[in-house]
Amino acid sequence: MGTRLLRRFRSPVLGALALVLVAGFWADPAGAAPEQEPGVTLRVFDVQVPLSEICTLKPAQTPNVDKLMSTINWTSTADFGFDNYFVSQVLGNITTTQAGSYTFRLSSDDGSKLSIDNTVVINHDGLHGATPPKEGTVTLTAGLHPLRIDHFERDGGQQITLEWKTPGSSSFVIVPNSALSTDAGVVRVTAPGRKECEGVTDSPGDGLPLTGVHPGYTLTNLRPTGFQPKVTGMDWLADGRLVISTWGGSDQSGTSQDGEVWIMGNTGGTTGPGNVTTKKIAGGLKEPMGLKVVDGVVYVSEKQRLTRLVDTTGDEVADQLQTVATWPYGGNFHEFAFGLLYQDGFFYLNLSVSINSGGATTNPQPAVNRGSTLKVNKDTGAVSYVAGGLRTPHGIGWGPEGGIFVTDNQGGWLPSSKLVHIKQGRFFNHYTNPAGPFDANPVTPPVLWMPQNEIANSPSTPMYLTSGRYAGQFVIGDVTYGGLQRANVEKVNGEYQGALFRLTQGLEAGVSEVNVGPDGAIYVGGLGAGGNWGQTGKLSYGLQKLTPNSTNAFEMLAMRATTAGFEVEYTQPVSAETAANLAAHYKIKQWRYQATSSYGGPKIDEETLTVTSATLSADGKKVTLAVNGRKAGHVVYLRSPRPFTSTTGQSLWSTEAWYTLNAIPGVTPPPTGGTNLALNKPATADSSCSATEGPAKAVNGSVAGGNGDKWCSKGTSKYLQVDLGASHAVNRVVVKHAGAGGENTAWNTRDFTVASSADGTTWTTRATVTGNTASTTTHDVTAPGTRYVRLAITAPSSTTDPAARIYELEVYASTGGGSGSITGVGGKCLDVDNAGTADGTKVQLWTCNGTNAQTWSRVGDTYRALGKCLDVDNAGTADGTKVQLWTCNGTGSQVWQPQADGSIRNPQSGKALEAAGAGTADGTQIQIGTYAGGAHQKWVVTGG
């Protein structure tokens, strides 16, 4: 669900200069102003372009800076967080103790605008310094008045200072802290990366979110007067009546227990609020987030349990709330149990993790194994874990081939929201402490990245449509971005990927639940909790349906990857006017994301691609695009700005698509690493240009911190070196040069070598590069036993500039996926005794026989056989501690690193894998011991 921001300004910028809101400047459509604290809120947005006047930011963008400030008098980079190319907003209230005429004085560098009570008092826009200031006078009553300042900074200093002259006063003073207030106790969420202003040609559906209802649907309201459900689950009884659950929670609660279940009649077919009936059948539920009807019985997923509603009297009202199953729960406000699917005797749902104020993942987690998809036996209540590495997996639904698909919301380890395909054992990159059940598994990429603030913010239910014009596609709700998005997916190299489109807005609330009713309509349930969990200007509750009608809107129906580009399919033939210069109508960019523990993340390696040709099909409905330079593992953004019309004269309903290109059809995927081994590891260098541009900046996992977020050297022998802390079989090194950080691409490192070492003394050159111009270079290497990696630079740029600039040095090792034998002394194999799978089963030496008991897979830093991990007994460190088979648990007892000397070490103990007593007989126990170079301590790993 993302994380809650200031309640009064769910979206950082609204409308034309964001100066008018529904029902008052600050008001939530359904509630009064919240509790206040002294000061104002300062939000800063890093737009990274030079502005000449205040711009209107695109809606629903998370700020780079969000903080409480005592007064409005800021003049430094430390105040704003940036030194140039930013937009800032000051949000709060001003309290006057007497009625009368107030004169305000606004000093700013560059432009600014002061509004009080929705009215512009001072317009000080444009490029200028802090002097002279500008004044404005307004008559105010005694009491609280909404205040807002919009501001931008181009370059050459930054400032916002607000002074006033109260009635009867003859001099200006800084508006005091005692007169300023803003929302109290809010979670201030920020996200890195570039933010965007609206363009002069942007319009709803063409560079901006849609605002209206899709013409192919008829919207029907389903709430009787006074009924205000915050819908979190929905399903139907056999007689066609709708059953819904309501949240009953509150902002940052964790203790709320006001969830309810209602039966609603007459929602199907042609109906309206006056026809719909309501009947409450349960209450006192702990923030339920999923509901399913099975054999006429209603089940709900509360925060801590799966609950069966039992009616013993025949009036449909639950007389008992029976616990079917429980799961780990630590009492955090964010520990939801999202969704509820059912099939063949089992329920499926998602657990979200605990987070702190500000959105960071709680460390350590108060409860284990959160961030997982669960499978629950309906009859016994037995719980098993299906997949992990999730953060806020709000939505769960069925998809193609009967698969389970889940939406997850941006946060730690999630640079953007995404849709993932759940399969047993999969891990989706959100790490926790303690480790989850699948944290040691390779990372599975998403089916769809859902670029934050562009087409998603807090995605909810993915509903797979099986009939109608969009059969075989998902519609996906969003609590904060609002409306419904649409996705078509396709299989490439055996895995799903695809495109995301805007479908509709114009609903009464942000969408938390989506389902298809017996009448074929799409039902949408609304929810809002203030902050960043609710759509700006909308209600915090809602229930509506979208019924397909006969209107055929002109839009992109599907986007599919081809070997040379993409095929875009439309719902109507493209007009002759558009077809006349077809290739010129497409604008394409691509970028990738990199997960870190930080909240969210920027687009990385963003670049513009060129459509070299566009071929129209005979029926005029498909366009085949040839696009050079596509890269697997990237998001490709396509826009066809209006005018772009069909043969009926209609313009495109929405002009944009976001395609997640995990793999290119017909192209063998490149080798992939898992975790960046160099991240935050000790780094050294020959020298640094300044104390703020040291080698640590090149291994911090970020290129988004401006031109100071790099290692820089002007030394005569330029090198950057990282200590990985343990030995790894390195297979890939990625270097991010000046252009990756936004600097002049002519400063990209021209000539350099990449070398590896086991001891930091003896080096082996693994890659030699000359004449490079790329901003990011990837070097596939074979470097077993690597602990140290060194980048040596001989020509720092393609100009005369003497400085080397490295924004990031990344190192990856093989994460396996293959399998094979591990052969030791006497030619014998590492073997699981009698192919047993019980925890504690002996691992021994045995004559090689090619059975599964001797087949080991390399997964992350573990070795696995028969579904379990090679493990040091009881985390022991003493020589002779036995090695056994054990359930994989992500601990140091199961980490093994092959060395260049042929040994396999356990870093936690510092000991080597060995055959006890240097024995070679079948059945010899495997243990750990101090490495002495003996044959019984050397191994040959094949396949895995």
ZAMARGU-4260 file (C-alpha; in steps of 0.2 Angstrom, whole numbers, plus 5000, padded with zeros to 4 digits):
<rodrens>
0) 5000/5000/5000 | 5015/5011/4999 | 5016/5021/5015 | 5005/5034/5022 | 5011/5052/5019
5) 5004/5068/5026 | 4985/5065/5026 | 4980/5082/5019 | 4991/5081/5004 | 4990/5063/4998
10) 4997/5069/4981 | 5012/5081/4981 | 5005/5092/4967 | 4987/5093/4962 | 4979/5102/4947
15) 4984/5119/4940 | 4998/5124/4953 | 4988/5113/4965 | 4980/5127/4973 | 4962/5121/4974
20) 4956/5105/4982 | 4938/5098/4983 | 4929/5103/4999 | 4942/5115/5004 | 4961/5118/5003
25) 4966/5105/5015 | 4950/5094/5018 | 4949/5076/5016 | 4933/5073/5007 | 4926/5063/5021
30) 4934/5071/5037 | 4940/5086/5047 | 4958/5092/5048 | 4968/5081/5059 | 4978/5084/5074
35) 4992/5098/5072 | 5010/5101/5078 | 5020/5117/5077 | 5029/5120/5061 | 5027/5117/5042
40) 5030/5103/5030 | 5044/5106/5017 | 5043/5094/5002 | 5057/5095/4989 | 5056/5087/4971
45) 5072/5084/4961 | 5067/5088/4944 | 5085/5089/4937 | 5080/5101/4923 | 5082/5120/4923
50) 5066/5129/4926 | 5061/5147/4922 | 5045/5147/4932 | 5035/5137/4944 | 5029/5121/4935
55) 5015/5109/4939 | 5022/5093/4944 | 5014/5077/4937 | 5002/5070/4950 | 5005/5057/4963
60) 5024/5059/4964 | 5033/5055/4980 | 5045/5069/4986 | 5064/5067/4988 | 5063/5077/5004
65) 5048/5078/5016 | 5052/5085/5033 | 5045/5096/5048 | 5053/5113/5048 | 5051/5125/5063
70) 5049/5142/5053 | 5050/5147/5035 | 5068/5154/5033 | 5079/5143/5023 | 5094/5147/5013
75) 5106/5132/5011 | 5108/5115/5003 | 5106/5108/5020 | 5089/5115/5022 | 5082/5109/5005
80) 5093/5094/5002 | 5098/5100/4985 | 5107/5114/4977 | 5099/5117/4961 | 5085/5111/4948
85) 5072/5107/4961 | 5054/5111/4965 | 5048/5114/4983 | 5032/5115/4992 | 5028/5122/5010
90) 5012/5115/5017 | 5004/5120/5033 | 4992/5131/5042 | 4994/5149/5049 | 4985/5154/5065
95) 4980/5172/5068 | 4975/5178/5085 | 4965/5193/5079 | 4956/5198/5064 | 4963/5212/5052
100) 4974/5216/5038 | 4990/5205/5037 | 5005/5210/5026 | 5016/5196/5021 | 5034/5198/5013
105) 5041/5183/5003 | 5059/5182/4999 | 5064/5168/4987 | 5078/5162/4975 | 5071/5158/4962
110) 5052/5160/4960 | 5039/5157/4973 | 5020/5159/4976 | 5011/5161/4993 | 4993/5156/4995
115) 4982/5157/5010 | 4964/5151/5011 | 4966/5145/4993 | 4969/5162/4987 | 4986/5168/4980
120) 4992/5182/4991 | 5010/5184/4983 | 5015/5179/4965 | 5034/5180/4965 | 5037/5168/4951
125) 5051/5169/4938 | 5070/5169/4938 | 5077/5181/4951 | 5088/5182/4967 | 5082/5183/4985
130) 5081/5202/4984 | 5071/5212/4982 | 5057/5203/4991 | 5038/5204/4986 | 5024/5209/4998
135) 5005/5206/4998 | 4991/5210/5010 | 4976/5200/5015 | 4962/5202/5027 | 4961/5187/5039
140) 4949/5182/5052 | 4955/5175/5069 | 4959/5157/5068 | 4967/5143/5057 | 4971/5147/5039
145) 4978/5135/5026 | 4995/5140/5020 | 5005/5135/5005 | 5021/5141/4996 | 5026/5134/4979
150) 5044/5137/4974 | 5057/5132/4962 | 5076/5134/4961 | 5086/5134/4945 | 5104/5138/4951
155) 5115/5150/4960 | 5108/5150/4978 | 5092/5145/4986 | 5080/5153/4998 | 5062/5154/5005
160) 5059/5167/5019 | 5042/5172/5025 | 5039/5187/5035 | 5023/5196/5041 | 5017/5212/5048
165) 5002/5209/5059 | 4988/5222/5062 | 4995/5237/5072 | 5013/5232/5069 | 5025/5243/5059
170) 5039/5231/5055 | 5041/5214/5047 | 5047/5198/5057 | 5049/5180/5052 | 5032/5171/5055
175) 5035/5163/5071 | 5034/5144/5075 | 5019/5148/5087 | 5008/5154/5072 | 5013/5139/5061
180) 5006/5121/5061 | 5005/5105/5051 | 4998/5087/5053 | 5005/5078/5068 | 5011/5061/5069
185) 5012/5057/5050 | 5024/5045/5041 | 5035/5055/5030 | 5039/5044/5015 | 5052/5049/5002
190) 5059/5041/4987 | 5075/5045/4976 | 5076/5049/4958 | 5070/5062/4946 | 5053/5069/4947
195) 5043/5077/4932 | 5034/5092/4928 | 5019/5092/4916 | 5023/5096/4898 | 5014/5109/4888
200) 5007/5095/4877 | 5002/5084/4891 | 4984/5080/4894 | 4974/5066/4903 | 4979/5050/4895
205) 4993/5058/4885 | 5007/5061/4898 | 4995/5063/4912 | 4984/5051/4922 | 4966/5049/4915
210) 4952/5058/4923 | 4936/5050/4916 | 4927/5034/4915 | 4932/5023/4900 | 4919/5025/4886
215) 4917/5006/4884 | 4910/5005/4902 | 4895/5012/4911 | 4898/5016/4929 | 4885/5012/4942
220) 4885/5018/4960 | 4881/5004/4973 | 4881/5013/4990 | 4864/5017/4997 | 4863/5034/5006
225) 4874/5034/5022 | 4883/5018/5018 | 4902/5021/5018 | 4911/5005/5016 | 4930/5004/5015
230) 4930/4988/5005 | 4944/4975/5007 | 4936/4959/5000 | 4921/4954/4990 | 4913/4938/4983
235) 4896/4932/4979 | 4883/4920/4987 | 4875/4907/4976 | 4859/4917/4975 | 4869/4932/4967
240) 4870/4943/4982 | 4887/4952/4985 | 4897/4949/5001 | 4910/4962/5006 | 4922/4965/5020
245) 4927/4982/5027 | 4943/4987/5034 | 4939/4995/5051 | 4957/5001/5053 | 4964/5018/5055
250) 4980/5027/5050 | 4995/5018/5058 | 4983/5008/5069 | 4988/4990/5073 | 4975/4988/5086
255) 4959/4992/5077 | 4946/4978/5077 | 4931/4986/5069 | 4931/4976/5053 | 4914/4971/5047
260) 4905/4959/5034 | 4890/4964/5024 | 4878/4955/5012 | 4872/4967/4998 | 4856/4963/4988
265) 4851/4969/4971 | 4868/4974/4965 | 4867/4964/4949 | 4861/4970/4932 | 4852/4987/4930
270) 4852/4994/4947 | 4856/5009/4958 | 4859/5015/4976 | 4841/5016/4979 | 4838/4997/4975
275) 4853/4990/4984 | 4850/4982/5001 | 4863/4980/5015 | 4864/4967/5030 | 4878/4967/5042
280) 4882/4949/5047 | 4899/4951/5056 | 4909/4964/5066 | 4923/4965/5078 | 4936/4959/5065
285) 4954/4964/5065 | 4957/4974/5049 | 4951/4960/5037 | 4959/4961/5020 | 4952/4947/5010
290) 4935/4937/5009 | 4930/4921/5001 | 4913/4912/5000 | 4916/4893/5000 | 4901/4881/5000
295) 4890/4895/5006 | 4902/4899/5021 | 4911/4916/5022 | 4929/4916/5026 | 4939/4932/5030
300) 4958/4935/5032 | 4961/4945/5048 | 4978/4952/5052 | 4983/4937/5063 | 4971/4923/5057
305) 4959/4915/5044 | 4942/4916/5051 | 4926/4906/5047 | 4909/4915/5050 | 4897/4903/5058
310) 4878/4905/5058 | 4870/4894/5070 | 4853/4901/5070 | 4849/4903/5051 | 4848/4922/5050
315) 4864/4923/5041 | 4872/4933/5055 | 4888/4926/5062 | 4886/4919/5079 | 4903/4913/5080
320) 4920/4918/5073 | 4930/4902/5072 | 4948/4902/5069 | 4953/4891/5055 | 4972/4895/5055
325) 4984/4907/5062 | 5001/4914/5056 | 5015/4925/5063 | 5010/4942/5068 | 5019/4955/5078
330) 5006/4969/5081 | 5014/4981/5068 | 5001/4992/5059 | 5007/4986/5042 | 5006/4967/5045
335) 4991/4964/5035 | 4985/4947/5028 | 4980/4952/5010 | 4968/4944/4999 | 4960/4927/4999
340) 4959/4914/4985 | 4952/4896/4986 | 4955/4881/4976 | 4953/4862/4979 | 4953/4863/4998
345) 4966/4876/5000 | 4966/4895/5003 | 4980/4907/4997 | 4984/4924/5004 | 4999/4936/5006
350) 5007/4942/5022 | 5015/4960/5022 | 5030/4964/5032 | 5031/4976/5047 | 5038/4993/5043
355) 5043/5009/5053 | 5037/5027/5052 | 5044/5033/5035 | 5042/5016/5027 | 5058/5007/5030
360) 5057/4988/5034 | 5057/4985/5052 | 5074/4977/5057 | 5072/4965/5065 | 5055/4960/5061
365) 5043/4957/5076 | 5037/4941/5068 | 5045/4928/5057 | 5041/4924/5039 | 5031/4939/5034
370) 5032/4945/5016 | 5026/4928/5010 | 5012/4919/5001 | 5003/4906/5011 | 4993/4891/5007
375) 4981/4886/5021 | 4971/4869/5022 | 4953/4873/5024 | 4949/4858/5035 | 4965/4856/5046
380) 4971/4874/5046 | 4989/4868/5042 | 4999/4883/5035 | 5013/4881/5022 | 5024/4894/5013
385) 5023/4895/4994 | 5034/4910/4990 | 5043/4925/4999 | 5053/4941/4997 | 5037/4952/4996
390) 5034/4968/5005 | 5016/4975/5004 | 5008/4961/4993 | 4991/4970/4992 | 4983/4960/4978
395) 4982/4942/4974 | 4973/4934/4960 | 4972/4920/4947 | 4980/4922/4930 | 4984/4913/4914
400) 4986/4894/4916 | 4979/4894/4933 | 4994/4903/4940 | 4994/4915/4955 | 4999/4933/4952
405) 5002/4946/4966 | 5005/4965/4966 | 5018/4972/4978 | 5020/4990/4983 | 5036/5001/4982
410) 5047/5002/4997 | 5063/4994/5004 | 5070/4982/4991 | 5057/4988/4979 | 5062/5002/4968
415) 5045/5002/4960 | 5029/4993/4962 | 5027/4976/4952 | 5017/4961/4947 | 5024/4944/4951
420) 5020/4926/4946 | 5020/4915/4962 | 5027/4898/4961 | 5033/4887/4975 | 5050/4892/4982
425) 5051/4908/4973 | 5060/4924/4981 | 5055/4941/4975 | 5070/4951/4982 | 5063/4959/4998
430) 5075/4953/5012 | 5071/4953/5031 | 5079/4950/5047 | 5076/4936/5052 | 5078/4929/5035
435) 5062/4923/5027 | 5059/4905/5021 | 5066/4908/5004 | 5078/4922/5006 | 5093/4911/5000
440) 5084/4907/4984 | 5088/4916/4967 | 5078/4932/4964 | 5064/4930/4952 | 5061/4945/4942
445) 5043/4953/4941 | 5031/4950/4927 | 5028/4968/4926 | 5037/4983/4933 | 5023/4996/4937
450) 5033/5013/4936 | 5030/5023/4952 | 5019/5038/4950 | 5018/5036/4931 | 5005/5022/4931
455) 5005/5015/4949 | 5008/5019/4967 | 4999/5007/4978 | 4993/4993/4966 | 4979/4981/4973
460) 4969/4967/4966 | 4975/4959/4949 | 4959/4953/4941 | 4961/4941/4926 | 4947/4943/4913
465) 4942/4927/4904 | 4929/4935/4893 | 4925/4951/4884 | 4936/4963/4874 | 4950/4961/4886
470) 4949/4942/4888 | 4966/4935/4893 | 4972/4952/4901 | 4973/4958/4919 | 4964/4974/4926
475) 4973/4980/4941 | 4967/4992/4955 | 4977/5005/4964 | 4973/5013/4980 | 4983/5029/4978
480) 4985/5031/4959 | 4967/5026/4958 | 4957/5019/4944 | 4960/5003/4935 | 4976/4999/4924
485) 4976/4985/4911 | 4990/4972/4907 | 4993/4960/4893 | 5006/4947/4897 | 5015/4934/4886
490) 5027/4920/4888 | 5045/4923/4883 | 5058/4910/4887 | 5045/4901/4897 | 5041/4916/4909
495) 5028/4929/4908 | 5031/4947/4904 | 5021/4961/4896 | 5014/4978/4894 | 5004/4989/4906
500) 4991/5002/4900 | 4980/5015/4908 | 4961/5009/4907 | 4950/5020/4918 | 4949/5034/4931
505) 4933/5043/4936 | 4929/5032/4951 | 4923/5038/4968 | 4938/5032/4978 | 4955/5023/4976
510) 4953/5005/4972 | 4957/4992/4985 | 4947/4977/4978 | 4942/4971/4960 | 4931/4957/4955
515) 4920/4951/4941 | 4902/4949/4946 | 4889/4936/4940 | 4882/4950/4929 | 4899/4952/4920
520) 4902/4969/4927 | 4919/4974/4935 | 4915/4978/4953 | 4927/4990/4962 | 4929/4993/4981
525) 4936/5009/4987 | 4947/5013/5002 | 4957/5028/5009 | 4966/5030/5025 | 4974/5047/5022
530) 4992/5050/5018 | 4998/5039/5004 | 4984/5026/5005 | 4970/5034/4996 | 4967/5044/4980
535) 4969/5063/4981 | 4952/5072/4981 | 4942/5056/4982 | 4932/5048/4995 | 4940/5036/5008
540) 4926/5023/5004 | 4917/5017/4989 | 4908/5003/4980 | 4904/5004/4961 | 4903/4993/4946
545) 4909/4995/4928 | 4897/4987/4915 | 4904/4984/4898 | 4894/4993/4884 | 4894/4993/4865
550) 4906/5008/4863 | 4923/5003/4855 | 4936/5015/4861 | 4952/5018/4850 | 4966/5011/4861
555) 4981/5000/4861 | 4974/4983/4864 | 4991/4974/4866 | 5010/4976/4865 | 5021/4961/4861
560) 5040/4959/4860 | 5047/4953/4844 | 5065/4949/4840 | 5068/4966/4832 | 5056/4977/4842
565) 5037/4977/4846 | 5020/4973/4839 | 5007/4985/4844 | 4989/4980/4842 | 4975/4993/4841
570) 4956/4991/4843 | 4952/5001/4827 | 4962/5003/4811 | 4975/5017/4811 | 4970/5032/4801
575) 4978/5036/4784 | 4984/5053/4791 | 4993/5044/4806 | 5000/5030/4794 | 5007/5042/4782
580) 5022/5045/4794 | 5020/5031/4806 | 5037/5029/4813 | 5038/5047/4818 | 5023/5045/4829
585) 5032/5033/4842 | 5043/5040/4856 | 5052/5026/4866 | 5063/5026/4881 | 5070/5012/4891
590) 5078/5010/4909 | 5081/4998/4922 | 5078/4997/4941 | 5090/4991/4955 | 5084/4985/4971
595) 5092/4991/4987 | 5087/4991/5005 | 5082/5010/5003 | 5064/5015/5001 | 5060/5015/4982
600) 5073/5019/4969 | 5077/5029/4953 | 5077/5024/4935 | 5094/5018/4930 | 5103/5020/4913
605) 5088/5029/4906 | 5090/5031/4887 | 5080/5036/4872 | 5078/5023/4858 | 5074/5026/4840
610) 5060/5018/4830 | 5069/5014/4813 | 5053/5007/4804 | 5035/5005/4807 | 5025/4993/4797
615) 5006/4993/4796 | 4996/4977/4794 | 4984/4974/4780 | 4969/4977/4792 | 4977/4993/4799
620) 4976/4986/4817 | 4994/4981/4820 | 5010/4990/4819 | 5026/4981/4819 | 5040/4992/4826
625) 5059/4990/4823 | 5068/4997/4838 | 5087/4997/4840 | 5096/4995/4856 | 5083/4986/4867
630) 5091/4978/4882 | 5084/4963/4892 | 5080/4967/4910 | 5073/4984/4906 | 5057/4993/4906
635) 5052/5000/4888 | 5041/5015/4888 | 5031/5019/4872 | 5021/5035/4869 | 5011/5040/4854
640) 5007/5058/4857 | 4991/5065/4850 | 4986/5068/4837 | 4985/5049/4834 | 4969/5044/4826
645) 4959/5029/4819 | 4949/5028/4803 | 4933/5033/4813 | 4942/5049/4818 | 4944/5045/4836
650) 4960/5049/4846 | 4969/5037/4857 | 4960/5035/4874 | 4978/5033/4881 | 4994/5035/4872
655) 5006/5026/4883 | 5012/5009/4887 | 5025/5002/4899 | 5033/4985/4893 | 5044/4975/4905
660) 5057/4967/4894 | 5064/4953/4905 | 5069/4944/4889 | 5070/4947/4870 | 5061/4934/4860
665) 5074/4923/4850 | 5089/4929/4861 | 5097/4918/4873 | 5096/4927/4890 | 5113/4933/4896
670) 5120/4926/4912 | 5114/4934/4928 | 5120/4937/4945 | 5110/4938/4960 | 5116/4950/4974
675) 5128/4963/4971 | 5143/4957/4981 | 5152/4973/4981 | 5138/4983/4989 | 5144/4993/5004
680) 5159/4982/5005 | 5176/4990/5010 | 5183/4999/4995 | 5200/5008/4993 | 5208/5018/4979
685) 5224/5027/4974 | 5217/5044/4978 | 5201/5054/4978 | 5197/5071/4971 | 5189/5076/4987
690) 5184/5069/5004 | 5166/5068/4998 | 5171/5058/4983 | 5179/5043/4991 | 5179/5025/4985
695) 5164/5020/4997 | 5153/5031/4985 | 5156/5018/4971 | 5150/5003/4981 | 5135/5012/4990
700) 5122/5005/4977 | 5117/5022/4971 | 5119/5033/4956 | 5105/5045/4961 | 5114/5056/4973
705) 5120/5069/4961 | 5137/5071/4954 | 5145/5069/4971 | 5138/5051/4972 | 5154/5044/4964
710) 5172/5040/4967 | 5183/5052/4958 | 5202/5052/4956 | 5215/5063/4947 | 5230/5052/4953
715) 5243/5046/4941 | 5239/5027/4944 | 5221/5027/4945 | 5213/5012/4953 | 5197/5007/4963
720) 5198/4991/4973 | 5184/4982/4983 | 5186/4968/4996 | 5171/4956/4994 | 5174/4949/5012
725) 5174/4931/5006 | 5179/4921/4991 | 5166/4919/4977 | 5165/4912/4959 | 5163/4929/4951
730) 5155/4929/4934 | 5151/4947/4930 | 5157/4964/4934 | 5147/4980/4930 | 5155/4997/4930
735) 5144/5013/4930 | 5153/5028/4923 | 5150/5046/4922 | 5135/5046/4911 | 5126/5034/4923
740) 5126/5047/4936 | 5120/5061/4924 | 5137/5068/4920 | 5144/5072/4903 | 5145/5055/4893
745) 5162/5061/4886 | 5169/5058/4903 | 5164/5040/4903 | 5180/5029/4907 | 5189/5026/4890
750) 5202/5013/4894 | 5203/5002/4909 | 5205/4984/4915 | 5196/4973/4927 | 5206/4961/4938
755) 5203/4949/4952 | 5213/4942/4966 | 5211/4929/4980 | 5223/4938/4992 | 5224/4956/4986
760) 5242/4953/4981 | 5242/4942/4966 | 5231/4949/4952 | 5223/4941/4936 | 5217/4952/4923
765) 5199/4947/4918 | 5194/4961/4906 | 5203/4974/4895 | 5193/4988/4888 | 5199/5002/4876
770) 5189/5016/4867 | 5174/5014/4878 | 5160/5027/4877 | 5146/5018/4886 | 5139/5024/4902
775) 5137/5007/4909 | 5148/4992/4904 | 5145/4974/4909 | 5160/4962/4909 | 5156/4943/4909
780) 5171/4934/4917 | 5176/4918/4924 | 5185/4921/4941 | 5183/4907/4954 | 5191/4910/4971
785) 5189/4929/4970 | 5189/4940/4985 | 5196/4956/4978 | 5191/4965/4962 | 5201/4980/4955
790) 5197/4992/4942 | 5213/5000/4935 | 5210/5016/4924 | 5223/5021/4910 | 5212/5034/4901
795) 5199/5042/4912 | 5189/5050/4898 | 5187/5053/4879 | 5192/5071/4883 | 5207/5080/4891
800) 5199/5080/4907 | 5211/5071/4919 | 5198/5064/4932 | 5191/5046/4933 | 5173/5046/4938
805) 5165/5029/4944 | 5148/5030/4950 | 5146/5011/4954 | 5157/4995/4954 | 5146/4980/4955
810) 5152/4962/4957 | 5141/4946/4954 | 5144/4928/4957 | 5136/4913/4949 | 5119/4909/4958
815) 5118/4892/4950 | 5102/4884/4944 | 5113/4870/4936 | 5117/4854/4946 | 5131/4841/4947
820) 5142/4832/4958 | 5155/4837/4971 | 5170/4825/4970 | 5183/4824/4984 | 5198/4813/4990
825) 5199/4796/4981 | 5188/4801/4968 | 5173/4799/4979 | 5157/4810/4979 | 5148/4820/4992
830) 5133/4810/4996 | 5117/4811/5007 | 5116/4795/5017 | 5103/4783/5010 | 5095/4798/5000
835) 5087/4803/5017 | 5078/4820/5018 | 5076/4822/5037 | 5085/4836/5046 | 5101/4830/5052
840) 5104/4817/5039 | 5122/4812/5038 | 5133/4819/5023 | 5147/4807/5018 | 5159/4802/5006
845) 5153/4788/4994 | 5157/4780/4977 | 5150/4791/4964 | 5134/4784/4956 | 5125/4799/4948
850) 5110/4797/4960 | 5100/4812/4967 | 5109/4809/4983 | 5125/4815/4975 | 5117/4829/4964
855) 5121/4846/4971 | 5114/4863/4965 | 5122/4880/4968 | 5108/4892/4974 | 5115/4908/4980
860) 5129/4904/4993 | 5122/4887/4997 | 5124/4869/4991 | 5107/4859/4990 | 5102/4841/4987
865) 5085/4833/4989 | 5078/4850/4992 | 5088/4854/5008 | 5105/4863/5012 | 5122/4857/5016
870) 5123/4863/5034 | 5136/4864/5049 | 5129/4856/5064 | 5122/4868/5077 | 5132/4882/5069
875) 5148/4875/5076 | 5165/4882/5073 | 5176/4868/5080 | 5187/4856/5070 | 5177/4840/5067
880) 5160/4848/5068 | 5149/4837/5057 | 5141/4843/5041 | 5123/4837/5038 | 5108/4840/5028
885) 5096/4852/5035 | 5081/4863/5030 | 5087/4879/5021 | 5086/4893/5033 | 5097/4907/5026
890) 5110/4906/5041 | 5129/4907/5040 | 5129/4888/5044 | 5123/4885/5026 | 5135/4897/5017
895) 5149/4889/5007 | 5162/4898/4996 | 5173/4888/4983 | 5191/4894/4984 | 5204/4895/4971
900) 5215/4882/4980 | 5201/4869/4978 | 5194/4870/4995 | 5176/4875/5000 | 5175/4886/5015
905) 5161/4890/5027 | 5164/4909/5031 | 5155/4909/5047 | 5167/4896/5055 | 5182/4900/5044
910) 5184/4881/5041 | 5185/4870/5026 | 5174/4856/5021 | 5184/4840/5023 | 5183/4821/5024
915) 5185/4815/5042 | 5202/4808/5046 | 5207/4810/5028 | 5197/4794/5025 | 5192/4788/5008
920) 5180/4774/5013 | 5162/4774/5008 | 5152/4781/5023 | 5167/4793/5029 | 5158/4807/5038
925) 5160/4825/5031 | 5165/4838/5043 | 5173/4855/5044 | 5192/4858/5049 | 5206/4871/5048
930) 5212/4871/5031 | 5230/4863/5029 | 5230/4860/5010 | 5226/4841/5012 | 5219/4831/4998
935) 5204/4827/5009 | 5200/4846/5009 | 5199/4849/4991 | 5184/4847/4980 | 5179/4847/4961
940) 5162/4855/4958 | 5154/4851/4942 | 5137/4858/4935 | 5131/4867/4951
</rodrens>
